[in-house]
Amino acid sequence: MAEQPIEESPGTGRRARKFPLTLHRTGQYCKKIRGKMYYFGKDKQQALLQYYKQSSSLHTGQGRSGMPNATTLTLMYLCNLYLDHQNGQVVAGEIKYSHFYGLQLRLSAFVRHLGAARLVGDITTMEVQQYRSKLIADGMAANTINNHLRSIKAMFNWALDNEILDRSPKLKAVKAMKTRKMERQTFTPEEIRKLIETARPQMRAMILLGLNCGFGRTDCAELRWDSLNLETGRVSFPRGKTGVDRNFILWPETVDALRSVPVQGELVFYTKHGNPWVHRTKGASVHDPLSREFCKLMRKAGVEAREGTGFYTLRRTAATIAAETGDVFAVQGILGHADLKMASTYVQNTTPQTDRAITHTRKWLNQTVRDEGSSE
């Protein structure tokens, strides 16, 4: 006879037992036991059954029954556990699907290299070092290799933090590749003015958002009207890659440019065909007319572009000028990075600092206007 979950059932003549699990924002049912949160899946009845099967060992501090230990846990099983957790963050809106998709690709490559049935407890530090060497031999770029290593380290650290593993390879010994820092182009105030004056309304607004807020092309493509308050002149828009909230002041010029964009739907910007400017499916950009149109605009405006220059250069320019204030937290806020973790523990609200840095960038841009006016 199938086990039936116990739920509240009014009218039974006695008080029904309260459902013991809580629905988490990730969509999974969970319960905090002995100071630790446990998750039992998204199906309500199956979650309850799993809880009842494991409740005795959990409440007595023996850990999860039925969960493989370090001697029986396979690499494939660990990867699936970690990716299921990351997918929950996607569902909760904490990270973008593109970030999850990249993790999936990189960890799948690691599993193929060592073998899906490989026991996690047997994986050595040298094997991870050898995998690093393989990636180098395959001709991967340094940044790409570092992304692979970061994904592997994140998975093992997550497993340690959640007590799935009690030990792992010594991943600190697996060093990231050194990357050669190249001097990247930033725009001058004169070049930005040429771009703004030559651009059409939508592109003009996106250029100003790139410089005002450090928005990249995907930020602009995914920006919604409900993230904007044009009356107060602010935008609240978390960065998809890191989930870091961004609450920025908008310049008057940016507000005016946004007001000139016709409302066509939930998104602020659409192409003439009614599509988003950057369209993503399964984590990859399959259609990116924004970059193409911006390159055309640079040529039309007479802005010289070295290799690697594009719409993202606006974001780089915004960070570079904001850095002149000497406020690293403001730059971190503009970029939406989740770095400076220790210092961020003490600095709770960087919005005023970010606003000052954004105002500094506007002064930098408008300085050219005043200089030109005085020279005529």
C-alpha atoms as one frame of an Amber mdcrd trajectory, in Angstrom:
protein
   0.000   0.000   0.000   1.432   3.363  -1.013   2.461   5.720   1.735   0.212
   8.759   1.999   1.503  12.151   3.127  -0.111  13.683   6.180  -1.594  17.079
   5.421  -3.992  19.438   7.078  -7.516  18.149   6.492 -10.291  20.252   7.982
 -13.492  18.526   9.078 -11.871  15.306  10.326 -13.043  15.856  13.898  -9.496
  16.236  15.206  -6.699  18.698  14.607  -4.742  17.690  11.548  -0.978  17.440
  11.806   0.832  20.454  10.405   2.792  19.877   7.207   6.396  19.704   8.460
   8.176  21.204   5.459   8.493  24.767   4.200   8.391  25.780   0.535  11.679
  27.549  -0.214  11.907  30.317  -2.824  13.922  27.925  -5.026  10.768  25.797
  -5.341  12.097  23.010  -3.104  10.570  21.862   0.169  12.969  22.213   3.075
  13.346  22.032   6.839  15.898  23.429   9.272  17.167  20.675  11.555  19.819
  21.137  14.238  20.762  24.505  12.747  21.171  23.264   9.176  18.815  23.571
   6.220  17.925  20.362   4.344  16.181  20.222   0.965  13.913  17.400  -0.178
  12.936  18.275  -3.749  10.147  20.149  -5.537   7.415  17.492  -5.544   5.387
  17.968  -2.352   4.472  14.329  -1.705   7.885  12.942  -2.658   9.579  15.587
  -0.510   7.476  14.556   2.473   8.267  10.880   1.929  11.991  11.656   1.704
  11.755  13.671   4.907  10.039  10.833   6.789  12.621   8.328   5.562  15.513
  10.511   6.733  13.996  12.357   9.706  15.248   9.955  12.353  18.892  10.173
  11.341  18.653  13.924  10.695  17.104  14.797  14.047  19.641  12.638  15.900
  22.570  14.267  14.106  23.567  11.211  12.077  23.199  12.990   8.722  21.127
  12.016   5.729  20.329   8.344   5.340  20.418   7.254   1.741  22.926  10.003
   0.842  26.138   8.504  -0.558  29.165   9.168   1.632  32.633  10.119   0.443
  33.522   6.463  -0.168  30.516   5.786  -2.434  29.761   9.237  -3.909  30.494
   9.392  -7.638  31.656  12.466  -9.496  28.516  12.430 -11.648  26.298  12.328
  -8.537  28.148  15.260  -6.950  27.945  17.322 -10.146  24.214  16.689 -10.408
  23.697  17.689  -6.753  25.604  20.931  -7.287  23.903  21.757 -10.579  20.495
  21.078  -9.033  21.348  23.624  -6.344  22.489  26.131  -8.971  19.319  25.551
 -10.976  17.361  26.439  -7.849  19.179  29.777  -7.831  18.136  30.292 -11.448
  14.503  29.619 -10.541  14.780  32.070  -7.640  16.191  34.722  -9.979  19.503
  34.862  -8.086  21.640  33.970 -11.111  21.026  33.945 -14.862  20.493  30.768
 -16.874  23.558  31.675 -18.966  25.742  31.388 -15.847  24.200  28.007 -14.987
  24.656  26.809 -18.571  28.354  27.689 -18.487  28.784  25.753 -15.237  27.029
  22.764 -16.779  29.340  22.731 -19.804  32.525  23.079 -17.760  31.617  20.454
 -15.159  30.455  18.043 -17.870  33.917  18.318 -19.441  35.521  17.559 -16.051
  33.262  14.503 -15.593  34.128  13.222 -19.079  37.824  13.585 -18.284  37.808
  11.654 -14.981  34.804   9.422 -15.618  31.212   9.641 -14.425  31.576   6.678
 -12.056  34.806   7.958 -10.499  34.544   8.035  -6.693  34.925  11.587  -5.411
  36.901  10.400  -2.383  39.589   8.985  -4.698  40.154  12.174  -6.736  43.589
  13.588  -5.972  45.036  17.069  -6.240  47.447  15.872  -8.931  44.550  14.718
 -11.102  43.068  18.208 -11.015  46.536  19.566 -11.844  46.710  17.166 -14.780
  43.293  18.325 -15.967  44.618  21.903 -15.883  47.576  20.767 -18.012  45.183
  19.096 -20.457  43.242  22.319 -20.906  46.504  24.143 -21.635  47.510  21.464
 -24.151  44.105  21.815 -25.828  45.022  25.421 -26.598  42.422  27.080 -24.407
  42.849  30.749 -23.516  43.998  31.538 -19.989  40.672  33.119 -19.014  38.756
  30.079 -20.286  40.989  27.712 -18.293  40.491  29.824 -15.181  36.718  29.629
 -15.650  36.963  25.822 -15.750  39.069  25.769 -12.577  36.732  28.176 -10.787
  33.745  25.953 -11.578  35.485  22.853 -10.220  36.612  24.655  -7.060  33.140
  26.122  -6.518  31.574  22.647  -6.694  33.990  21.114  -4.182  33.736  24.105
  -1.818  29.943  23.910  -1.961  30.086  20.202  -1.123  32.357  20.899   1.846
  30.208  23.782   3.114  27.084  21.616   2.931  28.766  18.647   4.636  28.379
  16.416   1.612  32.148  15.917   1.766  34.459  16.108   4.752  37.555  16.476
   2.589  38.464  17.276  -1.008  41.545  17.701  -3.180  43.790  20.575  -2.029
  42.484  22.941  -4.661  44.481  25.935  -3.423  47.497  24.162  -4.907  45.872
  24.303  -8.353  46.813  27.811  -9.403  44.936  29.972 -11.857  46.623  30.819
 -15.127  48.374  34.160 -15.274  46.698  36.468 -17.743  48.493  39.235 -19.579
  46.792  42.502 -18.800  46.235  44.330 -22.060  45.670  48.026 -22.366  42.057
  48.298 -23.461  40.627  51.305 -25.212  38.324  53.680 -23.377  36.320  56.414
 -25.039  37.174  60.086 -24.704  34.460  62.666 -23.917  34.673  63.896 -27.516
  34.139  60.389 -28.906  31.153  59.798 -26.627  29.568  63.072 -27.711  30.018
  62.065 -31.370  28.331  58.729 -30.690  25.428  60.318 -28.805  24.858  62.983
 -31.463  24.919  60.430 -34.294  22.834  57.719 -32.615  19.108  57.146 -32.987
  16.872  57.386 -29.884  17.165  53.773 -28.680  20.907  53.555 -29.222  21.389
  56.999 -27.649  19.607  55.820 -24.495  21.660  52.610 -24.387  24.923  54.536
 -24.792  24.019  56.790 -21.888  23.084  53.764 -19.748  26.443  52.199 -20.616
  28.324  55.247 -19.406  25.935  56.346 -16.632  25.424  52.885 -15.074  28.145
  50.708 -16.542  25.532  48.613 -18.357  26.710  46.075 -20.912  24.785  45.010
 -23.985  22.917  42.208 -22.176  21.945  44.606 -19.381  20.390  46.956 -21.925
  18.710  44.104 -23.785  17.102  42.755 -20.588  16.219  46.088 -18.949  12.505
  46.371 -18.153  10.387  49.458 -17.662   9.484  48.337 -14.144  13.183  48.594
 -13.203  13.110  52.324 -13.979  11.679  55.243 -12.059  11.982  58.187 -14.404
  10.228  60.486 -11.944  12.888  60.042  -9.266  15.629  59.352 -11.807  16.774
  55.936 -10.591  17.217  52.423 -11.929  17.156  49.256  -9.803  18.471  46.323
 -11.800  20.447  43.337 -10.394  23.350  42.068 -12.459  22.402  38.723 -13.952
  25.838  37.159 -13.704  26.345  37.789  -9.991  22.885  38.653  -8.678  24.363
  41.804  -7.095  21.733  44.525  -6.802  22.401  47.771  -8.631  20.495  50.889
  -7.620  21.801  53.849  -9.582  21.011  57.509 -10.014  20.207  58.439 -13.626
  21.587  61.572 -15.225  19.012  64.064 -16.546  20.352  63.325 -20.045  19.747
  59.611 -19.509  16.201  60.206 -18.245  15.439  62.415 -21.277  16.837  59.781
 -23.635  14.736  57.053 -22.008  11.597  59.197 -22.229  12.145  59.438 -25.983
  12.033  55.625 -26.341   8.515  54.454 -27.217   6.990  51.826 -24.923   6.492
  48.634 -26.957   6.337  46.007 -24.222   7.836  44.957 -20.898  11.377  45.482
 -22.162  12.670  48.990 -22.731  14.468  48.244 -25.988  13.330  46.231 -29.013
  14.728  45.904 -32.519  12.674  47.037 -35.502  11.508  43.421 -35.796  10.177
  43.459 -32.239  12.901  41.234 -30.792  15.254  41.834 -27.842  18.581  43.360
 -28.885  20.435  40.342 -27.481  18.546  37.070 -27.661  19.814  34.139 -25.602
  18.799  30.496 -25.790  20.405  27.757 -23.738  23.050  30.134 -22.454  24.504
  31.242 -25.764  23.956  34.475 -27.632  22.392  33.427 -30.912  21.377  36.880
 -32.051  23.251  40.076 -31.157  22.314  42.959 -33.449  23.293  45.463 -30.750
  27.035  44.861 -31.156  26.716  45.014 -34.926  24.728  48.262 -34.872  27.146
  49.856 -32.429  30.089  49.049 -34.710  28.212  50.687 -37.587  27.577  53.723
 -35.384  31.273  54.077 -34.537  32.171  54.135 -38.219  29.411  56.624 -39.009
  30.429  58.899 -36.119  34.098  58.772 -37.103  35.206  57.099 -33.865  38.366
  55.075 -34.347  38.039  51.584 -32.956  41.007  49.380 -32.149  40.594  45.615
 -31.833  38.292  44.647 -28.965  36.418  47.951 -28.927  32.634  47.810 -28.888
  29.595  48.563 -26.770  31.312  47.036 -23.722  33.921  49.798 -23.964  31.303
  52.145 -22.491  31.216  49.984 -19.344  35.017  49.978 -19.208  35.054  53.752
 -19.599  32.485  54.177 -16.826  34.587  52.063 -14.434  37.816  53.830 -15.383
  36.424  57.320 -14.762  34.637  56.239 -11.561  37.979  54.859 -10.310  39.364
  58.403 -10.362  37.305  59.042  -7.214  39.497  56.500  -5.401  36.392  54.716
  -4.088  36.730  51.002  -4.834  33.299  50.250  -3.414  31.690  52.670  -5.844
  33.471  51.014  -8.773  32.432  47.598  -7.453  28.835  48.805  -7.257  28.834
  50.153 -10.807  30.298  46.944 -12.195  27.980  44.748 -10.119  30.884  42.622
  -8.939  30.664  40.382  -5.884  34.294  40.957  -4.897  35.817  42.650  -1.832
  33.842  40.217   0.304  35.565  40.904   3.611  35.344  44.678   3.341  31.775
  44.451   2.092  30.839  42.797   5.372  31.421  46.128   7.077  30.221  48.462
   4.323  26.487  47.792   4.211  25.229  50.454   1.790  27.371  51.815  -1.026
  24.558  53.595  -2.884  25.643  57.141  -1.854  29.232  56.367  -2.865  28.105
  54.953  -6.200  25.922  58.012  -6.820  28.922  60.305  -6.222  31.064  58.302
  -8.638  28.324  58.434 -11.287  28.028  62.199 -10.809  31.822  62.454 -11.202
  31.595  60.652 -14.557  28.942  63.126 -15.732  31.199  66.035 -14.791  34.016
  64.393 -16.732  31.800  64.064 -19.786  30.410  67.606 -19.579  33.821  69.165
 -19.021  34.439  68.861 -22.742  31.238  70.759 -23.466  32.340  73.677 -21.289
  35.866  73.694 -22.727  34.572  73.756 -26.284  32.157  76.534 -25.462  34.911
  78.722 -24.004  37.186  78.234 -26.997  34.742  79.482 -29.569
